[in-house]
Structure formats: structure tokens, C-alpha cells
Amino acid sequence: MKSQVNNGYFNGLSCKAHILLLLFWGYIGGAVAQPSPEIPLIYESDMVGIGSASVYDTYLSPLEYKGVNFGALYEQMEMTGWLSGRIVAQQLLFFELSTTENLTGTASNYAGNLEYSYGLYYRFKPVHRFRFFAGMQADALLGFIYNSRNGNNPATAKVNLNLNLSGMATYHFRIKRQPVQLRYQLNLPAIGSLFSPQFGQSYYEIGLGDGQPLFHLASFHNQRIINQLFSIELPLHSSILRLAYVNRLYETQINSLDTRTVSHSFYVGFSKNFYVVKGKENKKNYRYVF
């Protein structure tokens, strides 16, 4: 009887030990199965491009000029700690230079733009392989158009300050186990201010300070600017190749002056993802989020 009681006692202990052991391993397994915490990953990309351009500006000429376009684009994206890491900051620095001619080839236009934008985006939860971002940008553009044929007014300046609506969508997939990313981005200025002389007003008169307003409210009624970017990123041995198509439309109608520039360009460059290690932090178990 004593032996049977002892066996029952030890059998009860063994059963409890097994239960505790299963609970322990279940806890450990659950901890391991949880996703690693996210870190503030930084994305950078440098690209150069070439394509076609058309320029139409009635302040300089009633004719449309067509030719070649060159560009350079720098981009940086960084996660912030706002809204549990759902806010992403983006910086874009864009330079564009075009040389165009009229249909008869008797005159040339040279146009250039330098544009900087800073945007904040809300990063929605991933849907399968898709990720979506929606936000706004603060955008500043400084540019010029020079006509080789004009004598009195050979050039005109372009200055825009805008608040843009912006959105991005990315799609991730694999080709032979190699990660590939597609991205589409659209930027639309909603409201801002633009520089424009009056009809027939020369820059000499502007320099004398004739009192005419030079900066005007800009919105969809007198300004249509559409910037589109579609890119694909392919991993190489030690870097990431980025190929992109960039379409830019700049159109203003103000003070009886019309301006329209359109460019279609193909870009090539490289991108990278990295993070900054602070102190002795161990980042081995953290996962990437872009």
C-alpha cells in the first residue's frame, strides 16, 4: 500500500512537472515566434536620367520647343517614432536641365529646375505584398527658362512654394529567391504661391520696383503640376540597382501668361538600406520594414 501511495504521489509530481515544462516551452516558443521589433531604418537612393522634354512659355515665345532632358534625383526615407512608428519622413532633391528647339530649328530654349520637398507619410498596415503610404509634402521649386532668340526679355524665372498631396504604393515579390520591389509615387500640389510677372511686364521694370504684385495664390485653378515616379529595385552582389521612369508636368495659367513644360525620363542608380547603431546596441534580431 505504501509503495502504491508513493507511486501515486510521484506520478502526480511527474504530471505537474510535465505541465509546467510544457507551459515553459510554450512561453519560450511564443516569445520566439513574435516578430522582432522594428528599428528606424534609413533608405537612400541616387539616380541620374535622360529623356525628352517640351517647353512652352508665352512670356518668351508663342511656339513650343522640343528636345532632350537631363536629370538627377536624390531620395531619403526614414522611419520616425511618431504614432508607434507609423509616420515615415521623405526628402527629395531633384535637378532637371533641358535643351530644346522650335520646329524650324531657328531658336533654342534652355530650362532648368531645382526642387526640394520634405514629406510626412502615414504607413498603413501591409496587405499581403503591398504597402501603402499617404501624406503631404512641403515643396520649393526654383527654375528658369532662357530663349536664345529674344533680346529684351531673354529669360523668365520660375519660383513655386507648395503644399502637396502625395501617395506611394510598393509591391514586394521574389525572382529566384531574390527580393524585388516595385514602387509608384504621385505628387500633386494643392495650394501654395507662385512667381509671375504681369503680361507685358519686363524684368527691367520689375527691377525698378513698379509696385505690381509678383507672387500669387496658386491652386488647381491656375496651377497643374503632376510628378510621377515608377521604379523597380533589383538586388546585385553588394548593392541594389534602381531603375525608374519619371514623368513631370508643370503648367501655369496666370496674368494671361501660359507656361507648360513636360518631361519623360528614364533614370538609373543605386539604393541602400541602413541603420545607425547607437552605443552598444545589438541590432542582429531587428527586422527591416521598408
N, C-alpha and C positions, 0 to 999 in steps of 0.2 A: 504493500500500500504506500509506504514511504517513497519507494522508488517511483511509483506511478505519480505521486503528488509532485515529486521533484521534477520529473519529466514534463509534467503539465506546466509547472512553473517556468522551467527553462524554455519550453516550447512557446509560452506566452511572451517571454522576453525576446525570443528569436523573432516572433511575428512582429512585435513592436519595433525591433531593430530594423527589420526589413522595411517596415512602413516609413520609419524615419529616414532610412537610406534612400528610398525612392523619392521622398519629398525633397531631400537634399539635392539629389541629382536632377530632379525636376526643376528646382530653383536655379541650379547652375546652368542647365540646358536652356531655360528660359532667358537667363541673362546673356548667354552666348548668342541666342537666336535674335536678340534685339539688335536693330541696326546701330552701327557706330554713330556717334554724334557728328554733326556737321561742323565744318570749320569755315572761316571766312576765306574762301578760295578766290584768287585773283586771276582773271583771264585777260590776255593781251594779244593783239594782232596788229601786224604791219603789212600793208599791201600797196602795190602800185598798179596802175591800169592805163589802158589806152582804148579809144573808141571813136565814135562820131559825135559831132556837135552841130547845132544850128542856132544862129543868133539873129534876133530881130529886135531892133530898138528904134522907134520913130524919132527919138531925140537926135539921133545921129544920121539915120538913113531910112527911107521908106522900103528898102529892099531887105530880103532875107539872105543871110550869109551862111554857108555850109562848109564844114571842114573836119579837122581832126581834133580830138580832145585827149589830154593827158591828166592823170590824177594820182593822188596819194592819199591813203586813209590809215589813220591810227585809231585803234579802239581799245578801251579798257573797261572791264566789268568787274565789280567787286560786291560780295555779299556784305550786308550791314547787319547789325544786331537788332534792328527795329522790327517790331511785330513778329517776334520769335524767329528772326532770320528770313522773313518773307519779303523784305524790301531789298532790291538789288539796285546798285548805282552804276550808271554807264556814262563814260566820257567818249566823245567822238571828235576827232580833229581831221578836217577834210580840206584838201587843197586841190584846185582844179584850174587848168590853163588850156585854152583852146585857141587855135588859129584857123580862121575861116575866110572864104572869098565869096563875092557875089557871083551870080550865074555867068556873067561875061568875063570874069577874071580880071576886072579893071581896078578893083579895090579890095582891101583886106580889113578884117576885124580881128582884134586880139582881145580876149576876155579872160579874166581871172577871178577866182573866188577863194577866200579863206574863211572857213566856217568852223565854229566850235559849239558843241552842245553838251549839256550836262543833264542827265535824266534820272529819275527815280521810278522804279517799276515794282508792281506787286507780282510776286511769283506764285502762280496758282499751283495747286497740288497736281503732280503728274497724272496724266491719263494714258495708261499703257506706255507707249514710247513717245508721247507728245508732252511738251511743256509749253505753257503759255505765260506771257508777261504783258502787263498793261500799265501804262503810266504817262508821265508828262515830262517834257524837256524844256529847259531854258536854252535858247539858241541865239547866237550872234553871227551875222554874216557881214563881211567887208569885201567888196569886189569892185571891178571896173570893166568898162568896155571902151576900147580905143579903135577909132576908124582912121585909116591911113590917108583917106581921100579928103577929109574935112580940114578946113583951115582955121576958121574962127572957133568952132567947138569940136575939137577932135576927140574928146573923151567925155565920159559920164561916169559918175560914181554910183555904187550900189551899197546901201547900208540898211540892214534889217535887224531888228530885235524882236524876237517872237517867243511865245509860249506855245509849244507844240503838243499835239496829241500823238502818242506813239504806242505801238504794239509789236510784239515779237512772238513767233511760234517756232519751236525746234522739234525735230524728229530724229530719234536715235535708232540705229539698226547696225547690223554687223555684216561684213563681207569677208568670208573665210576667217571668222573669229576676230576680225579687226573692227574696232568701233568706228562708225561713220556718223557724222552729224550734218543734218540739213537745217538751215535757218532762213526764215523770211522776216524782214522788218519793214515797217511802214511808218513814216513820219509825216504829219500834216499840221502846219502852223494854224492855230486857231485865232489868236489875237496878238497884236504887237504894234510896232511902229516902223515906218519905212521912210527913207530919204528920197525926195523927188523934187526937182526944180519945177517951176511953173512952165507952161507952154510958151516957148519963145524966150525964156529967161536964160541968159548966158551965165557962165561961171564967173565971168568978169564982173557982172552985175552982182552976183552972189558975194564976191569978194569985197565989193564996195558996201555991202550991207544995206540992200534996198528995202528991208523990212518984210519981205514975203516969207510966209512960213515954209520951212524946208522939210520938217518931219510931220508925218500924217498918221492917223489911226489906220492900222492895217488889219483886215479880217477877210472873210470869204468873199465879201462884196467887191474888193479891189485887189486881192492877192490870192493867187493859187500856186502853192508850192507843194510838190509831191516828191518825196525821196523814198526810193525803194531799193532794198538790197536783198538778194538771194544768194546764199553761199553754201558750199559743201566743204567739209573738212575731212581730210584723209590722213591717217597716221603713216609716217615714214619711220625710218630706223631710229632717229634720235630727235625728230621734230614732227610737227603737224602741218601739212600742206593745206592752204586755204585757197579755194577758187571762188570767185564771186562775179555776179552781174549786178551793176549799179545803174539805175535809171533815175535821172534828176530832171524835174520840170520846174522852172521858175518863170512865173507870169504875173505881171502887174499892169493894172489899168488905172491911171490916176493923172489928174491935171491934163487930160486929153493926150497923154503920152502912153504908148503901149510898149511893153518890153516882154519878150518871150525867149528864153533860152532852154534848149533841150539837149540832153546828152545821154548816150547809151554806151557804156564802157564795160570792159571785161578786166577784172583785177586778179592778180596772183600774189601770194605772200605766204607768211607763216604765222602760226598762232601757238600759244603756250598757256598752260595752267600751272600756277604755283601758289604757295602759301608762305607766309613769313613765320618762322619759328621764334617764339619769344622765350628767352631764358633757356630753361632745360625742359621745356615741354616735349612730350613724346607724342608725335603725330602718326605713328605707324598704324593705329587702328581707326583712324578717321577716314571717312569716305568722301568722295568728290560729289558735287551737287550740280554743276553746270552740264 
